Amino acid sequence: MALGGERIGARAEKMNGVSGSVSVDRGRRSTRPARRADLSVRAEWERLSAEIQACRKCPLGDFRTQAVVYRGGLAPRVLFVGEAPGAEEDRLGLPFVGRSGRILDSGIASLGLSPKSFGVLNVLKCRPPGNRFDVRAARTCRPYLDRQLELLRPEVIVTLGARALCAVDPSAPPVLRAAGRPLRDGIPRLFPLVHPAAALRSRRLAKRWEHDLAALGRWLKKRSA
């Protein structure tokens, strides 16, 4: 099925999570012109999404309900990269739709990003048993992540948690030292954050999440000026 223009079919929305459902404060939304994906990118994204959905290259494929590919616009300015799907993500087929997803969505809304200007995905495309990150599965999923990044071409990658940061930049400092500031030059820029689930575990990490998210907001606003 083609994803022509602004019209996206119901099947593609379910498979790809295109056009995220985050509620955004319109008063704070960025005035930056929206980026657009051309038809060839959309067609290739359809093929890649179908390939991920059908993947059985590692044991995680035998335990999942469905693969979790993506949600958001196909030409995002900011791409949020998490670690792995959880129970709600496995059930619904979309990344970050559980408790930590609600925290992330609230943070995205505070940044003033329009629904098509951001995207959300995970390093792992299937839920690991016990929600334990599977390093071997991550190696199997890596080509999918690389192809997603190549097609989406974000200006900024925001990693969520230590595993996501290591996957995107293995040479990065530990996440608690790296979070809250931009790393490396060039495009895409990298801005690590702690995982939003950390905000559920302790007041200290909740404050760290809020502090670093505010720093991200100031940095994005400065880049848009």
N, C-alpha and C positions, 0 to 999 in steps of 0.2 A: 504494500500500500504506500502510495506517495504521500509525503508530508508537505504539500505545496502551500506556499504563502503563509498566511496566518492561521489556516485551518488545519487542525490536527485531529485525526480520527480517534474514536473512543478506544479502539484496539491499541493504537500507538500510545495513547495516554496511559493505559494500564501497563503496557510493556515497558515503556521508557520513562514514565513519570514526567513527561514533558509538560512544561508550564506549571511550576510548583504551586501549592495551595496555601502558602504562608500569607497570613494577614499582615499587611504593611500599612504603617501610618502614612497616608498620602501627603500629609503636610510636610513630612520630612524626606519624601522620596527624592532621589537624585534627579537632577535635570540633565544629566549626561545623556547624549543620544544613544538609543538602544543599538547594540550590535546585532547583526543578523547572520544566520547560517544559510549558505546557498543550497540549492536543491541537491547537488552532488553530495554535500556533507550530510544532509538529511537522509538521503538514500543509503549512504554508507553506514550511518548511525542505525538505521533500521536493520541492516544486515548484521552488524556487530551485536545489537541487542538480542536478536534472534539466536545468534551463536552462543551468547552467554546463557540465555534461557535453556538451551539444549545441552549445555556442557555437562559432561560426566567424567572429566579428566582426573578428578581426585575423589577420595571417599566422601567429602562433604556433599557431593551431588546425590548420594544415596540417602542422606538424612534430611535434606531440606524439603520444605513445602514448595518453594519456588525460589529461583534466583532473584537477587535484588540488584537492579541495574543502575537506576538514576532517577532523580527528579529535578526539574528546573528547566531553564531555557537552553537551547542548543548553541547559543553564542554568549555564554555567561561572561560578565566582567570578572566576577569573583566565584571561584569554585571551592567548596568546602569538601575536604577529603577526610572521611572517618576510617574506622578500623574494620568493623565487621557488623553484619546485621544481627539484631536481636530477635526475640520471639515475635514482637509485633511486626517487625520488618519482614520476617519470614512469612508471616500470615498474610500480609497485605501486598508484599512485593515491591515496597518502596522504602528507601533509606530514611532513617531518623524520623520515625512516626510514633515512637514510644515515649517514655518519660523524658529521656535525654533529648529526644527530638523536639519536644515542646519547649525545652530550655533553648535549644538551638534556634527554633523558629522565633521565639521572643527576641533573641539576640539579633537575628537577621532583620526583624522588623525595626529594631532600634537603630540599625545602620542605614535605614532608608532605602534599601535595595528593592527595586521593582521585581515582580515575579520572574521576568525573563532575563534579568541581569545577574542572576546567581544560579548555581547548580549545587547538588549534593550527591555524593557517591561514597562508596567504601572501597578499601583495598581488597577485602574478601567479598565475593559476590554471593556466597552462601553462608548461612548461619552455622558456626562451629558448635559441636556438642558442648553443653555447659557454658556457652559463651566464652570459651577459652580460645584466644587467638591462635591460629594454626599457621606456623611459619612455613611449613612445607606447602600448604595450600596457597599461601601468599605468593610463593614462587610460581605456582601453577597459574594463579590469577594475574600475575604481573603483566603478561602481554596484553591482557584485556585493559588493564589500567593505562598502560602506555598508549594503546590505540584510542582510548577515551580522551586522554589528554591531548593527543594529536588532533582529534576531530573538534574538540570543544575550544581549544586554544584560548584559555582564560588569560586575563592580564595578571590576575593574582590568584595564588593557591593558598588557602587557609587550611592547614592541617589541624586535625582534632585528636589530640592524644599522642602518646609516645610512638606507638606502632605506625601510625600514619606518617608522622614526621620522619621516622627512619626509612619508610618505604619511598618517600619522595626525595629525601636527602640523607643518605646513610652517613654522611660526614657531619651532620648537624650536631650541636651540643645536646645534652639531655633536655627533655622537654621543659622541665621546671626552670632551667636556665635560659632556654631559647624563647619561651612563650612571651608574647606581648610586644614583640619588636620584629621588624622585617629582617629577613636574612637574604643574602646573596643579591647581586645585581642582575640586570637583564630581564627578559620576559619569558615565562611568567615570574613575577616576584613571589617570594615565599614568606608567609606570615604565620608562624605556629601559634596555636592556642592549646590550653589543656582541654581534655575531653569534657563536653558538657555534663556527662554523667558524674564527673568529679564534683560538680556543684551539689550533687545529691548526697555526697558522702561526708562532707564536713563543712562547717561554716568558713573555715580558713580557705578551702579550695573554692567555695562559692564566691568569696570576696575576690580571689585571684581571677576567677572566670570573668567577673564583672569588670575588674580593673583592666584586664588584658583586652576584653571586648571593647571597652571604651577607647583604649589606645588604638585598636584597629580602626574604629570609627573615625578618630581624629586623623589617622594616617591616610585613610581612603579619601576623606574630605580634602586633605591637602593635595593629594594626587589629582583630584578632580578640579582644583582651582585653576 
